[in-house]
Amino acid sequence: MSTAMDTASGEAVPAARAVGLWKVYGSGQAQVVALRDLSVDIAAGQFTAIMGPSGSGKSTLMHCLAGLDSVSRGDVWVDGTKVSGLSDKGLTRLRREKIGFIFQTFNLLPTLTAEENILLPLAIAGRKPDPSWLKTVVQAVGLEHRLGHRPPALSGGEQQRVACARAMIGRPAVIFADEPTGNLDSRATAGILAALRDAVRQHGQTIVLVTHEPTAAAYADRVLFLSDGQFVDEMYAPTAERVLDELKRLDTGAA
């Protein structure tokens, strides 16, 4: 997968970037500050996990980075394209061409087969699938023998594998995964997380995972910790034990 380059500096452009990001809901006494002056670069070709206590702003940040929610102040870029200020048409094009999504609830169409669900983003965009890439994606998520089945005939883990393949098929600049294993048992969870990790390491995808599970974060290259709408720490080469210790520290407010 090619990585966008800054023509002035010759450096790789982050898959996603936020600068001075604020997200405020309501006003007056009812005002809630979800994100406060937050800046971050999401490196291309990496698996990044975002964690923090309940209400820390994890999902809000993901939605702002992905152009699913507007920002109150600050700027967001995806693969060098400035998201802030895009028209509805521009946002639709950005999400179609540069962003993949994996949600907790799968969001598959029950009347379509697994293969048809995987190829749906390309069909909507009027793009023809690359048979070689389709085969690669299907093998990456282990669905070779289930492509003709419709979602009701698939297990939860298989349905989420379809969702993962659907997110990968367009070769987006970044895939955002919001608690993708929240509805799965431990075995299915491990399979999905391994597939996401391999998508990064073997196929050059960029994945941003929002999760509250230390075992899930341990699959990432980098973990970013949020508290009260701000980044308070980061961790490379995480383990479940180290992540859990950091979450406990944040929950107790320890220095």
TABELWO-V369319 format. One record per pair of residues at least 24 apart in sequence whose ideal C-beta (glycine too) atoms are under 10 Angstrom apart, sorted by the first residue. I is the first residue (numbers start at 0). J is the second residue. D is the distance in whole Angstrom. If there is no record, write none. Layout:
# TABELWO-V369319
<<I:J:D> <I:J:D>>
This chain:
# TABELWO-V369319
<<0:43:8> <0:44:7> <0:170:6> <0:171:9> <0:172:9> <0:202:7> <0:203:4> <0:204:7> <0:205:8> <1:43:9> <1:170:9> <1:172:10> <1:203:9> <2:42:10> <2:43:5> <2:44:7> <2:78:9> <2:79:10> <2:172:9> <2:203:8> <2:205:9> <3:43:8> <3:76:10> <3:77:10> <3:78:5> <3:79:5> <3:80:9> <3:97:10> <3:172:7> <4:79:9> <5:79:7> <6:79:10> <11:42:8> <11:43:6> <11:44:9> <11:79:10> <12:40:9> <12:43:7> <12:76:8> <12:77:10> <12:78:6> <12:79:4> <12:80:9> <12:172:9> <13:39:9> <13:40:4> <13:41:6> <13:42:6> <13:43:7> <13:45:10> <13:76:7> <13:77:9> <13:78:8> <13:79:8> <13:172:10> <13:173:9> <13:205:9> <14:40:9> <14:41:5> <14:42:7> <14:43:4> <14:44:8> <14:45:8> <14:47:9> <14:64:10> <14:76:9> <14:77:7> <14:78:6> <14:79:9> <14:97:9> <14:98:10> <14:171:9> <14:172:5> <14:173:4> <14:174:9> <14:204:9> <14:205:4> <14:206:9> <14:207:8> <15:39:8> <15:40:8> <15:41:4> <15:42:9> <15:43:9> <15:47:9> <15:61:10> <15:63:10> <15:64:5> <15:65:8> <15:66:10> <15:75:7> <15:76:7> <15:77:5> <15:78:8> <15:82:9> <15:97:9> <15:98:9> <15:172:8> <15:173:5> <15:175:9> <15:205:8> <15:207:7> <16:40:5> <16:41:7> <16:64:9> <16:74:8> <16:75:7> <16:76:4> <16:77:8> <16:78:9> <16:79:9> <16:81:9> <16:82:10> <17:41:9> <17:60:7> <17:63:7> <17:64:6> <17:70:8> <17:73:7> <17:74:7> <17:75:5> <17:76:8> <17:82:9> <17:83:10> <17:230:10> <18:73:6> <18:74:5> <18:75:8> <18:76:8> <18:83:9> <19:70:9> <19:72:7> <19:73:4> <19:74:7> <20:56:10> <20:59:10> <20:60:8> <20:63:6> <20:64:9> <20:70:6> <20:71:8> <20:72:7> <20:73:4> <20:74:8> <20:75:7> <20:83:9> <20:228:9> <21:63:10> <21:70:7> <21:71:5> <21:72:4> <21:73:6> <21:228:8> <22:56:7> <22:59:5> <22:60:8> <22:62:9> <22:63:6> <22:68:7> <22:69:8> <22:70:6> <22:71:5> <22:72:9> <22:73:9> <22:228:8> <23:70:9> <23:71:4> <23:72:8> <23:228:10> <24:59:9> <24:71:9> <31:59:10> <31:228:9> <32:56:9> <32:71:9> <32:227:8> <32:228:6> <32:229:10> <33:57:10> <33:58:9> <33:59:4> <33:60:8> <33:62:10> <33:63:9> <33:68:9> <33:71:9> <33:227:9> <33:228:6> <34:59:6> <34:60:6> <34:63:7> <34:70:8> <34:71:8> <34:72:10> <34:73:8> <34:225:9> <34:227:10> <34:228:4> <34:229:8> <34:230:10> <35:71:10> <35:72:10> <35:73:10> <35:227:7> <35:228:4> <35:229:6> <36:72:8> <36:73:8> <36:228:9> <36:229:7> <37:63:9> <37:70:10> <37:73:8> <37:225:8> <37:228:7> <37:229:6> <37:230:6> <38:73:8> <38:74:10> <38:229:10> <38:230:8> <39:64:9> <39:223:7> <39:225:10> <39:230:6> <39:233:9> <40:76:9> <41:76:10> <41:77:9> <41:172:10> <41:173:7> <41:175:10> <41:205:7> <41:206:9> <41:207:6> <41:221:9> <41:223:9> <42:205:8> <42:220:8> <42:221:8> <43:78:8> <43:172:7> <43:173:8> <43:203:8> <43:204:9> <43:205:5> <44:199:7> <44:200:9> <44:202:10> <44:203:5> <44:204:8> <44:205:6> <44:206:10> <44:220:9> <45:173:10> <45:199:7> <45:200:10> <45:204:10> <45:205:6> <45:206:8> <45:207:9> <45:219:8> <45:220:5> <45:221:6> <45:235:10> <46:174:10> <46:176:10> <46:192:9> <46:195:7> <46:196:6> <46:197:10> <46:198:8> <46:199:4> <46:200:8> <46:204:8> <46:205:8> <46:206:5> <46:207:8> <46:208:7> <46:216:10> <46:218:7> <46:219:5> <46:220:5> <46:221:8> <46:222:10> <47:173:9> <47:199:9> <47:205:8> <47:206:7> <47:207:5> <47:208:7> <47:209:10> <47:216:10> <47:219:6> <47:220:7> <47:221:5> <47:222:8> <47:223:7> <47:233:9> <48:176:9> <48:206:9> <48:207:8> <48:208:5> <48:209:8> <48:210:6> <48:212:9> <48:213:10> <48:215:7> <48:216:4> <48:217:9> <48:218:8> <48:219:4> <48:220:9> <48:221:7> <48:222:5> <48:223:7> <48:224:9> <48:234:9> <48:237:7> <48:242:8> <49:175:10> <49:177:10> <49:207:7> <49:208:7> <49:209:5> <49:210:8> <49:216:9> <49:219:9> <49:221:10> <49:222:8> <49:223:5> <49:224:8> <49:225:6> <49:230:9> <50:208:9> <50:209:8> <50:210:6> <50:211:7> <50:212:9> <50:213:8> <50:215:9> <50:216:6> <50:219:9> <50:222:6> <50:223:7> <50:224:6> <50:225:7> <50:226:10> <50:232:10> <50:234:9> <50:237:9> <50:242:7> <50:245:8> <50:246:7> <50:249:9> <51:209:9> <51:211:8> <51:223:8> <51:224:6> <51:225:3> <51:226:6> <51:227:9> <51:228:9> <51:229:10> <51:230:9> <51:231:8> <51:232:10> <51:245:10> <51:246:8> <51:249:7> <51:250:10> <52:211:9> <52:224:9> <52:225:8> <52:226:6> <52:227:9> <52:246:7> <52:249:6> <52:250:6> <52:252:10> <53:211:8> <53:250:9> <54:225:10> <54:226:10> <54:227:8> <54:228:9> <55:211:10> <55:224:8> <55:225:4> <55:226:5> <55:227:7> <55:228:7> <55:229:9> <55:230:10> <55:231:9> <55:249:8> <56:225:5> <56:226:9> <56:227:8> <56:228:4> <56:229:8> <56:230:10> <57:177:9> <57:178:9> <57:208:10> <57:209:5> <57:210:8> <57:211:8> <57:223:9> <57:224:10> <57:225:6> <58:177:6> <58:178:8> <58:209:6> <59:209:10> <59:225:9> <59:228:8> <60:207:9> <60:209:8> <60:223:9> <60:225:7> <60:228:8> <60:230:9> <61:100:10> <61:175:5> <61:176:9> <61:177:6> <61:178:10> <61:207:7> <61:208:9> <61:209:5> <62:175:9> <62:177:8> <62:209:9> <64:98:9> <64:173:8> <64:175:7> <64:207:7> <65:90:10> <65:93:9> <65:94:7> <65:97:10> <65:98:6> <65:99:9> <65:100:7> <65:173:8> <65:174:10> <65:175:5> <65:177:9> <65:207:8> <66:90:5> <66:91:9> <66:93:6> <66:94:6> <66:97:9> <66:98:7> <66:175:10> <67:94:8> <67:98:9> <67:100:8> <67:175:9> <67:177:10> <77:171:9> <77:172:6> <77:173:6> <77:175:10> <78:171:8> <78:172:4> <78:173:7> <78:205:9> <79:172:9> <80:172:9> <92:124:9> <93:172:9> <94:120:10> <94:171:9> <94:175:10> <95:120:7> <95:121:10> <95:123:7> <95:124:5> <95:125:10> <95:126:9> <95:169:8> <95:171:9> <96:120:10> <96:124:7> <96:126:9> <96:169:7> <96:170:10> <96:171:7> <96:172:8> <97:169:9> <97:170:10> <97:171:5> <97:172:4> <97:173:7> <98:166:9> <98:169:9> <98:171:5> <98:172:7> <98:173:6> <98:174:8> <98:175:7> <99:162:10> <99:163:9> <99:164:10> <99:165:8> <99:166:3> <99:167:6> <99:168:8> <99:169:7> <99:170:9> <99:171:4> <99:172:9> <99:173:7> <99:174:4> <99:175:7> <99:176:9> <99:198:10> <99:204:8> <99:205:9> <99:206:9> <100:162:8> <100:165:9> <100:166:6> <100:171:9> <100:174:7> <100:175:6> <100:176:8> <100:177:8> <100:179:10> <101:159:7> <101:162:5> <101:163:6> <101:164:10> <101:165:8> <101:166:5> <101:167:9> <101:174:7> <101:175:7> <101:176:4> <101:177:7> <101:178:9> <101:179:5> <101:180:10> <101:191:9> <101:195:8> <101:206:9> <101:208:9> <102:159:9> <102:162:7> <102:166:10> <102:175:9> <102:176:8> <102:177:6> <102:178:8> <102:179:7> <102:181:9> <102:182:10> <103:159:9> <103:162:10> <103:176:9> <103:177:6> <103:178:5> <103:179:6> <103:180:8> <103:181:4> <103:182:6> <103:183:9> <103:209:10> <104:158:9> <104:159:10> <104:162:9> <104:177:10> <104:178:10> <104:179:10> <104:181:9> <104:182:7> <105:150:7> <105:153:9> <105:155:8> <105:157:10> <105:158:5> <105:159:6> <105:160:10> <105:161:7> <105:162:5> <105:165:10> <105:179:9> <105:182:8> <106:158:10> <106:162:7> <106:165:9> <107:149:9> <107:150:4> <107:151:10> <107:153:9> <107:158:6> <107:159:9> <107:161:6> <107:162:7> <107:165:8> <108:149:9> <108:150:8> <109:149:6> <109:150:5> <109:151:6> <109:152:10> <109:158:10> <110:149:7> <110:150:9> <110:151:10> <111:149:7> <111:150:8> <111:161:10> <112:145:9> <112:146:7> <112:147:5> <112:148:7> <112:149:6> <112:150:9> <112:152:9> <112:153:10> <112:161:9> <113:137:9> <113:140:10> <113:142:6> <113:145:5> <113:146:5> <113:147:7> <113:148:6> <113:149:7> <113:150:7> <113:152:9> <113:153:7> <113:157:8> <113:158:8> <113:160:8> <113:161:5> <113:164:8> <113:165:9> <114:142:8> <114:145:9> <114:146:4> <114:147:7> <114:148:9> <114:161:9> <114:164:9> <115:146:9> <115:147:10> <115:149:9> <115:161:10> <116:146:10> <116:149:9> <116:150:7> <116:153:10> <116:158:9> <116:161:5> <116:162:8> <116:164:8> <116:165:6> <116:168:10> <117:142:8> <117:146:8> <117:160:10> <117:161:6> <117:162:9> <117:163:9> <117:164:5> <117:165:5> <117:166:9> <117:167:9> <117:168:6> <118:164:9> <118:165:8> <118:168:6> <118:169:10> <119:165:7> <119:168:9> <120:165:6> <120:166:8> <120:167:10> <120:168:6> <120:169:5> <120:171:9> <121:165:9> <121:168:6> <121:169:6> <123:169:10> <124:169:7> <126:168:10> <126:169:7> <128:168:7> <128:169:10> <129:168:9> <129:170:9> <132:167:9> <132:168:7> <132:169:10> <132:170:7> <132:202:9> <133:164:9> <133:167:10> <133:168:7> <135:164:10> <135:167:9> <135:168:10> <135:201:9> <135:202:7> <136:163:9> <136:164:5> <136:165:9> <136:166:9> <136:167:5> <136:168:6> <136:170:9> <136:198:8> <136:202:8> <136:204:10> <137:161:10> <137:164:6> <137:167:10> <137:168:9> <138:164:10> <139:163:8> <139:164:7> <139:167:7> <139:194:6> <139:195:10> <139:197:6> <139:198:6> <139:201:7> <139:202:7> <139:204:9> <140:164:5> <140:165:10> <140:166:10> <140:167:8> <140:190:9> <140:191:8> <140:193:10> <140:194:5> <140:195:9> <140:197:9> <140:198:8> <141:190:7> <141:193:9> <141:194:7> <142:194:10> <154:183:9> <154:184:9> <154:187:7> <155:180:10> <155:182:6> <155:183:5> <155:184:8> <155:187:6> <155:188:10> <155:191:10> <156:180:9> <156:182:10> <156:183:6> <156:184:8> <156:186:7> <156:187:3> <156:188:8> <156:189:9> <156:190:6> <156:191:7> <157:187:8> <157:190:9> <158:182:9> <158:183:9> <158:187:10> <159:183:6> <159:187:7> <159:188:9> <159:190:9> <159:191:5> <159:194:9> <160:187:9> <160:190:7> <160:191:7> <160:194:7> <162:191:9> <163:190:10> <163:191:7> <163:194:6> <163:195:7> <163:198:7> <163:204:10> <163:206:10> <164:194:9> <164:198:9> <166:195:9> <166:198:9> <166:204:9> <166:206:9> <167:194:9> <167:195:9> <167:198:6> <167:202:7> <167:204:6> <167:206:10> <170:202:9> <170:203:9> <170:204:8> <171:204:8> <171:205:8> <172:204:9> <172:205:7> <173:204:8> <173:205:5> <173:206:7> <173:207:6> <174:198:8> <174:199:9> <174:204:6> <174:205:7> <174:206:5> <174:207:7> <174:208:9> <175:205:10> <175:206:8> <175:207:5> <175:208:8> <175:209:8> <176:206:6> <176:207:7> <176:208:5> <176:209:7> <176:210:8> <176:215:10> <177:207:9> <177:208:8> <177:209:5> <177:210:9> <178:208:9> <178:209:6> <178:210:6> <178:211:7> <178:212:9> <178:215:9> <179:206:10> <179:208:7> <179:209:9> <179:210:8> <179:215:9> <180:208:9> <180:210:8> <180:212:7> <180:214:9> <180:215:6> <181:210:8> <181:211:8> <181:212:8> <181:215:9> <185:214:9> <188:212:8> <188:214:8> <188:215:7> <189:214:8> <189:215:9> <189:218:9> <191:215:9> <191:218:10> <192:216:10> <192:217:9> <192:218:4> <192:219:9> <193:218:7> <194:218:10> <195:219:9> <196:220:9> <210:242:10> <211:246:8> <212:239:8> <212:242:9> <212:243:10> <212:246:10> <213:237:8> <213:238:8> <213:239:4> <213:240:8> <213:241:8> <213:242:4> <213:243:4> <213:244:9> <213:245:9> <213:246:7> <213:247:10> <214:238:10> <214:239:5> <214:240:10> <214:242:8> <214:243:9> <215:239:9> <215:242:9> <216:241:9> <216:242:5> <216:243:9> <216:245:9> <216:246:9> <217:241:8> <217:242:6> <217:243:10> <222:246:10> <224:248:9> <224:249:6> <225:249:9> <226:250:9> <226:252:9>>
